[in-house]
């Protein structure tokens, strides 16, 4: 189904981007500095929000070939480096990057704990994880519906999980939150509306 997700992803995300996600991306990414790795880049929704001059190196990791084809078309002529690394196995040395960016990807990786361990490994001491993720709701009624719907949703939505507690997973992986905002996203399906975004530092 990855070809289907790649084909509809930008259309599916359009209302969310206009309502709030575009502004959130700009806020998170616009002041980044140094060497940056983005995991699960998808079709490249973040590319318009990175600073043009301040970055040293920008590596975009997207393992899905259909998503990567869209990404390559969007990034054509730019100085980005596009690779096929999975979040669970980042093919680079320890302490290679100042920042790792993960936006709407930790819900769908095969192993969230392994992915966060790899992100921590490739960050330099004091490096930052910048994140924007939808997570399990803190409303008990909504949680029950998320758990009921997830087995149907995940196979058609690129392994997207509605019930991941990504905030706890980031903390457990050895990160300290510098900033975190918890907010419902407008123009998003109700069961995937509860979002966290912010910055966490590698301890």
Backbone torsions as a table, in degrees:
resi	resn	phi	psi	omega
1	UNK	NA	-0.7	-175.0
2	UNK	-64.4	-31.7	177.9
3	UNK	-63.8	-36.3	-179.9
4	UNK	-68.6	-44.6	178.8
5	UNK	-60.8	-42.1	179.0
6	UNK	-63.9	-36.9	-177.6
7	UNK	-70.2	-35.4	-173.7
8	UNK	-105.3	-6.2	-168.8
9	UNK	-59.4	-50.9	-177.6
10	UNK	-63.3	-39.2	176.4
11	UNK	-64.0	-44.2	-178.8
12	UNK	-62.8	-35.4	-175.8
13	UNK	-88.2	-6.6	-170.2
14	UNK	-57.5	-49.9	-177.3
15	UNK	-65.7	-40.9	177.9
16	UNK	-61.3	-43.3	-179.7
17	UNK	-61.6	-43.7	-178.7
18	UNK	-69.5	-34.8	-175.8
19	UNK	-75.7	-40.5	-174.5
20	UNK	-159.6	-36.0	-170.7
21	UNK	-65.3	-35.5	177.5
22	UNK	-60.8	-43.5	178.2
23	UNK	-66.6	-38.2	177.8
24	UNK	-64.2	-43.1	178.4
25	UNK	-61.1	-45.4	179.9
26	UNK	-58.8	-43.8	179.7
27	UNK	-63.7	-40.9	-177.0
28	UNK	-75.1	-35.2	-168.6
29	UNK	-104.2	-21.0	-169.1
30	UNK	-64.8	-21.6	-177.9
31	UNK	-112.2	15.6	-178.9
32	UNK	-66.9	150.8	179.1
33	UNK	-136.6	158.6	173.5
34	UNK	85.8	-156.6	-178.1
35	UNK	-90.2	126.1	-171.1
36	UNK	-123.5	135.3	171.3
37	UNK	-116.9	128.6	171.9
38	UNK	-107.8	126.4	178.7
39	UNK	-98.4	143.5	179.4
40	UNK	58.5	52.6	-173.1
41	UNK	-66.1	-24.4	179.6
42	UNK	64.5	-134.0	-178.3
43	UNK	-85.4	-2.7	175.7
44	UNK	97.2	34.1	-178.6
45	UNK	-61.8	-24.5	-177.8
46	UNK	-83.3	-13.3	-166.6
47	UNK	-61.0	-33.5	-178.6
48	UNK	-72.9	-10.1	-171.7
49	UNK	-107.8	-4.8	176.8
50	UNK	-77.5	145.1	176.1
51	UNK	-64.8	143.7	-173.1
52	UNK	-76.1	-34.8	-170.3
53	UNK	-111.9	-23.1	-167.5
54	UNK	-80.8	-19.4	-175.6
55	UNK	-79.6	142.7	174.3
56	UNK	-81.6	-60.9	-177.9
57	UNK	-134.5	136.6	176.5
58	UNK	-125.3	112.6	-179.6
59	UNK	-110.0	128.0	-178.2
60	UNK	-111.1	114.7	-177.3
61	UNK	-103.3	119.6	178.3
62	UNK	-142.5	107.8	-175.6
63	UNK	-78.1	-23.8	-176.5
64	UNK	-77.6	123.4	-174.5
65	UNK	-65.0	-31.2	-179.6
66	UNK	-73.2	-43.3	174.5
67	UNK	-63.4	-41.8	-176.7
68	UNK	-64.3	-34.5	177.1
69	UNK	-62.4	-42.6	176.8
70	UNK	-65.2	-41.2	179.0
71	UNK	-62.1	-44.6	-179.8
72	UNK	-61.7	-37.4	177.8
73	UNK	-66.8	-40.9	-179.5
74	UNK	-69.8	-34.3	-175.1
75	UNK	-91.8	4.8	-175.1
76	UNK	-56.0	129.9	178.2
77	UNK	86.3	-6.6	178.7
78	UNK	-91.7	171.3	-175.2
79	UNK	-96.3	21.8	179.0
80	UNK	-76.2	152.0	173.4
81	UNK	-105.6	121.4	-177.8
82	UNK	-106.8	127.6	-178.1
83	UNK	-130.3	167.0	-175.8
84	UNK	-105.5	19.5	-177.4
85	UNK	-62.6	142.1	168.3
86	UNK	-84.9	158.5	178.4
87	UNK	-65.4	-28.2	-179.7
88	UNK	-76.8	-16.4	-179.7
89	UNK	-145.5	90.4	180.0
90	UNK	-88.9	113.3	-170.0
91	UNK	-82.4	65.8	179.8
92	UNK	-150.7	163.9	-176.7
93	UNK	-70.3	161.4	172.4
94	UNK	-57.6	148.8	173.1
95	UNK	53.3	47.8	-177.4
96	UNK	-93.7	-18.6	-170.1
97	UNK	-133.1	151.8	174.5
98	UNK	-85.5	-29.5	-175.9
99	UNK	-141.2	139.1	166.5
100	UNK	-119.0	132.8	-179.1
101	UNK	-109.1	130.4	176.1
102	UNK	-134.6	108.2	179.7
103	UNK	-123.5	117.8	178.3
104	UNK	53.7	45.3	-179.3
105	UNK	-129.8	-32.5	-176.5
106	UNK	-69.1	-14.3	173.3
107	UNK	-71.1	-21.8	-170.0
108	UNK	-118.4	-4.5	177.6
109	UNK	-67.3	154.6	-178.0
110	UNK	-67.0	-35.3	-176.4
111	UNK	-140.2	101.0	-175.9
112	UNK	-66.1	-41.2	-179.2
113	UNK	-64.0	-43.9	178.1
114	UNK	-63.7	-40.3	179.5
115	UNK	-62.0	-44.7	-179.8
116	UNK	-68.5	-33.4	174.9
117	UNK	-64.1	-40.8	177.2
118	UNK	-66.2	-41.5	177.8
119	UNK	-60.3	-44.5	178.6
120	UNK	-62.8	-39.0	-179.3
121	UNK	-61.1	-41.7	-173.7
122	UNK	-85.4	-7.5	176.3
123	UNK	-82.4	143.2	172.7
124	UNK	-72.1	157.3	177.0
125	UNK	-52.8	130.3	-175.9
126	UNK	80.7	2.2	179.5
127	UNK	-68.0	164.7	-170.6
128	UNK	-120.1	139.1	168.2
129	UNK	-100.6	120.0	176.6
130	UNK	-103.6	125.9	-170.3
131	UNK	-135.5	149.6	170.8
132	UNK	-145.6	110.5	-171.2
133	UNK	-142.8	145.5	169.1
134	UNK	-91.7	142.8	-168.5
135	UNK	-138.0	175.7	177.0
136	UNK	-62.8	140.1	-177.0
137	UNK	-72.4	154.5	173.2
138	UNK	-91.6	1.3	175.7
139	UNK	-90.8	121.4	-172.5
140	UNK	-62.1	-38.1	179.3
141	UNK	-65.6	-44.0	179.1
142	UNK	-66.1	-36.8	177.1
143	UNK	-57.7	-44.1	-179.4
144	UNK	-60.3	-41.9	178.9
145	UNK	-69.1	-36.1	176.1
146	UNK	-60.4	-44.2	-179.7
147	UNK	-66.4	-37.1	179.3
148	UNK	-68.3	-40.1	-172.1
149	UNK	-85.5	-22.9	-174.0
150	UNK	-56.3	-43.3	179.9
151	UNK	-60.6	-27.8	176.4
152	UNK	-82.5	-37.8	-174.3
153	UNK	-73.9	-45.9	-170.6
154	UNK	-57.9	-44.6	-178.0
155	UNK	-64.7	-27.9	-178.0
156	UNK	-97.5	-4.3	-175.3
157	UNK	-120.6	37.3	173.9
158	UNK	64.5	37.9	179.9
159	UNK	69.1	19.6	178.3
160	UNK	-66.7	129.7	178.4
161	UNK	-107.6	133.7	-178.8
162	UNK	-87.0	-13.0	-168.5
163	UNK	-116.8	19.0	-179.9
164	UNK	-78.1	134.0	176.8
165	UNK	-94.1	74.3	-172.5
166	UNK	-68.3	-30.7	177.4
167	UNK	-60.2	-48.0	178.5
168	UNK	-65.4	-37.2	-179.7
169	UNK	-64.3	-39.7	178.1
170	UNK	-63.3	-45.2	179.3
171	UNK	-63.3	-41.2	-178.7
172	UNK	-68.0	-23.2	-178.5
173	UNK	-81.5	-1.4	177.1
174	UNK	98.6	32.3	177.4
175	UNK	-114.5	149.3	175.9
176	UNK	-114.0	126.5	-177.5
177	UNK	-71.8	122.7	169.7
178	UNK	-85.2	-37.8	-177.9
179	UNK	-154.0	135.3	174.8
180	UNK	-147.3	133.7	177.7
181	UNK	-121.6	131.3	176.5
182	UNK	-111.3	121.6	-172.9
183	UNK	-157.6	139.4	173.2
184	UNK	-70.5	137.6	178.5
185	UNK	-87.0	134.4	174.8
186	UNK	-78.5	149.9	177.2
187	UNK	63.3	31.6	176.4
188	UNK	-122.0	147.1	177.9
189	UNK	-54.6	139.1	-171.0
190	UNK	-54.2	-36.6	-175.3
191	UNK	-77.8	-9.1	176.6
192	UNK	-121.6	24.4	-171.3
193	UNK	-88.1	-23.5	-174.8
194	UNK	-79.6	118.7	-171.3
195	UNK	-121.2	151.2	165.5
196	UNK	-123.5	147.2	175.2
197	UNK	-150.4	152.2	179.7
198	UNK	158.7	-155.5	-176.2
199	UNK	-135.5	133.5	175.8
200	UNK	-127.0	140.6	-176.3
201	UNK	-102.4	139.3	175.2
202	UNK	-68.5	119.6	177.8
203	UNK	-70.0	NA	NA
